[in-house]
Amino acid sequence: MIVGLTGGIGSGKTTIAKMFQELGVSIYIADVEAKKLMHSSETLKSELIAAFGEKTYINGELNRKYLSNIVFNKPAALKKINAIVHPKVGQHFKDWYAERSEETYVIKEVAILFENDSYKQCDKIITVVAPIEERFRRLLLRDQTSREAIQDRMDNQWSDERKIALSDYVIHNEDLEKAKAQVVKIHQEISLIR
């Protein structure tokens, strides 16, 4: 069983994913795997350079700042990079999942699970939410960026309300102990499904 885990930027998806991992669940973090593929796949590198220019990689390393500036200010560029990267990540996930298909369930953590339609491949969906000001606080600390840059990224994602409407479970991630209790409860429920 594939359980999709999503939430807006700064909601704490990765923290929640690690809580499931501590319970023995295999976790696939799409953003992490996408970055690995963008560094290791020669095909992907060639496609990105063809689409965004030679500055996409410097000395063989992905120029994340350059790509971020292009992608987060231009919806067409975001759509273009997603069209290049997401199919490769999708195939990578299928291969990864094939090796774990005997497990009761796995977690696929994807920031834009709904936006890129990958929720359709999930059997259950968990959305992580947190108050907007808490999300800003976390991101300002983590990314050393501006509120405006964070807002730009938020504007490229669905609202919490829209995600919740299509979700089986919602985890409120304000207090870590309460979030952990929600994770344990959901884990127990999902484990009984099979």
C-alpha positions as CSV (number, residue, x, y, z in Angstrom):
1,M,0.0,0.0,0.0
2,I,1.3,3.5,-0.9
3,V,0.4,6.3,1.6
4,G,1.0,9.8,0.2
5,L,2.3,12.3,2.7
6,T,2.1,16.0,1.8
7,G,1.6,19.5,3.2
8,G,2.5,23.0,2.5
9,I,6.1,24.2,2.6
10,G,7.1,24.6,6.3
11,S,4.4,22.3,7.6
12,G,6.9,19.8,8.8
13,K,6.3,16.9,6.4
14,T,9.8,15.6,6.7
15,T,9.6,15.6,10.5
16,I,6.4,13.7,10.4
17,A,7.9,11.2,7.8
18,K,10.7,10.5,10.2
19,M,8.2,9.7,12.9
20,F,6.7,7.1,10.7
21,Q,10.2,5.8,9.9
22,E,10.8,5.4,13.6
23,L,7.8,3.1,13.6
24,G,9.5,0.9,11.0
25,V,7.8,2.3,7.9
26,S,9.9,2.7,4.7
27,I,9.9,6.4,3.6
28,Y,10.5,7.8,0.1
29,I,11.1,11.5,0.2
30,A,10.6,12.7,-3.4
31,D,12.5,16.0,-3.1
32,V,15.6,14.2,-1.7
33,E,15.4,11.6,-4.4
34,A,14.8,14.2,-7.1
35,K,18.0,16.1,-6.0
36,K,20.0,12.8,-6.0
37,L,18.7,12.0,-9.6
38,M,19.5,15.6,-10.7
39,H,23.1,15.0,-9.6
40,S,23.5,11.4,-10.8
41,S,21.4,10.9,-14.0
42,E,23.3,12.0,-17.1
43,T,20.0,12.0,-19.1
44,L,18.3,14.3,-16.6
45,K,21.3,16.6,-16.6
46,S,21.3,16.8,-20.4
47,E,17.6,17.6,-20.4
48,L,17.8,20.3,-17.8
49,I,20.8,22.0,-19.5
50,A,18.9,21.9,-22.8
51,A,15.9,23.5,-21.2
52,F,17.5,26.0,-18.9
53,G,21.0,26.6,-20.2
54,E,24.6,25.8,-19.4
55,K,24.4,27.6,-16.0
56,T,22.1,24.9,-14.7
57,Y,25.3,22.9,-13.7
58,I,28.6,24.4,-12.6
59,N,31.5,21.9,-12.6
60,G,29.0,19.1,-12.8
61,E,27.1,20.3,-9.7
62,L,23.5,21.4,-9.9
63,N,23.2,25.2,-9.6
64,R,20.2,25.2,-7.3
65,K,20.2,28.9,-6.7
66,Y,20.1,29.6,-10.5
67,L,17.3,27.1,-11.1
68,S,15.3,28.3,-8.0
69,N,15.4,31.9,-9.3
70,I,14.0,30.7,-12.7
71,V,11.5,28.3,-11.4
72,F,9.9,30.2,-8.5
73,N,9.3,33.4,-10.4
74,K,7.9,31.9,-13.6
75,P,5.0,29.4,-13.5
76,A,5.8,28.2,-17.1
77,A,9.4,27.4,-16.0
78,L,8.1,25.5,-13.0
79,K,5.8,23.5,-15.2
80,K,8.8,22.8,-17.5
81,I,11.2,21.6,-14.8
82,N,8.4,19.4,-13.3
83,A,7.7,17.9,-16.7
84,I,11.4,16.9,-17.0
85,V,12.1,15.8,-13.4
86,H,8.8,14.2,-12.2
87,P,8.6,11.3,-14.7
88,K,12.1,10.3,-13.7
89,V,11.3,10.5,-10.0
90,G,8.0,8.6,-10.6
91,Q,9.9,5.7,-12.3
92,H,12.5,5.7,-9.5
93,F,9.7,5.5,-6.9
94,K,8.1,2.5,-8.8
95,D,11.5,0.7,-8.7
96,W,12.0,1.5,-5.0
97,Y,8.4,0.4,-4.2
98,A,8.8,-2.9,-6.1
99,E,11.5,-3.8,-3.7
100,R,9.2,-3.1,-0.7
101,S,5.8,-4.4,-2.0
102,E,5.6,-7.0,0.8
103,E,5.5,-4.3,3.5
104,T,2.2,-3.4,4.9
105,Y,2.6,0.2,3.6
106,V,5.2,2.7,2.6
107,I,5.1,6.5,2.9
108,K,5.8,8.6,-0.2
109,E,6.4,12.2,0.9
110,V,5.8,14.7,-1.9
111,A,5.5,18.4,-1.4
112,I,3.3,18.8,-4.5
113,L,1.4,15.5,-4.3
114,F,-1.8,17.0,-5.5
115,E,-0.4,19.7,-7.8
116,N,1.4,17.1,-9.9
117,D,-1.5,14.5,-9.7
118,S,0.7,11.8,-8.1
119,Y,-1.9,11.5,-5.4
120,K,-3.8,9.3,-7.9
121,Q,-1.2,6.6,-7.3
122,C,-1.7,6.6,-3.5
123,D,-4.0,4.3,-1.6
124,K,-4.3,6.7,1.3
125,I,-3.3,10.4,1.8
126,I,-2.0,12.2,4.9
127,T,-1.8,16.0,4.8
128,V,0.3,17.8,7.4
129,V,-0.8,21.3,8.4
130,A,0.6,24.0,10.7
131,P,-0.3,27.6,11.3
132,I,0.9,30.0,8.6
133,E,3.0,32.1,11.0
134,E,4.7,29.0,12.4
135,R,5.5,27.9,8.8
136,F,7.0,31.3,8.1
137,R,9.1,31.1,11.3
138,R,10.4,27.6,10.5
139,L,11.3,28.5,6.9
140,L,13.0,31.8,7.9
141,L,15.2,29.9,10.3
142,R,15.8,26.9,7.9
143,D,16.3,28.7,4.6
144,Q,17.7,32.1,5.6
145,T,15.4,33.7,3.1
146,S,12.7,36.4,3.0
147,R,9.0,36.3,3.7
148,E,8.4,37.3,0.1
149,A,10.4,34.4,-1.3
150,I,8.6,32.0,1.0
151,Q,5.2,33.5,0.0
152,D,6.2,33.0,-3.7
153,R,6.8,29.3,-2.9
154,M,3.5,29.0,-1.0
155,D,1.6,30.6,-3.8
156,N,2.8,27.7,-6.1
157,Q,1.1,25.1,-3.8
158,W,-2.5,24.3,-3.1
159,S,-4.1,25.7,0.0
160,D,-4.4,23.4,3.1
161,E,-8.2,23.4,2.7
162,R,-8.0,22.1,-0.8
163,K,-5.5,19.3,0.2
164,I,-7.5,18.4,3.3
165,A,-10.7,17.9,1.2
166,L,-8.9,15.1,-0.7
167,S,-7.0,13.6,2.3
168,D,-7.8,10.5,4.4
169,Y,-5.9,11.9,7.4
170,V,-4.7,15.3,8.6
171,I,-1.9,15.8,11.1
172,H,-1.8,19.1,13.0
173,N,2.0,19.7,13.4
174,E,2.3,22.5,16.1
175,D,3.3,20.4,19.1
176,L,5.7,17.5,18.4
177,E,4.3,15.2,21.2
178,K,0.7,15.7,19.9
179,A,1.9,15.2,16.3
180,K,3.7,12.0,17.4
181,A,0.4,10.7,19.0
182,Q,-1.4,11.4,15.7
183,V,1.3,9.5,13.7
184,V,1.0,6.5,16.0
185,K,-2.8,6.5,15.7
186,I,-2.7,6.7,11.9
187,H,0.0,4.0,11.8
188,Q,-2.1,1.7,13.8
189,E,-5.2,2.3,11.6
190,I,-3.3,1.8,8.3
191,S,-1.6,-1.3,9.6
192,L,-5.0,-2.9,10.2
193,I,-6.2,-2.2,6.6
194,R,-4.3,-5.0,4.8
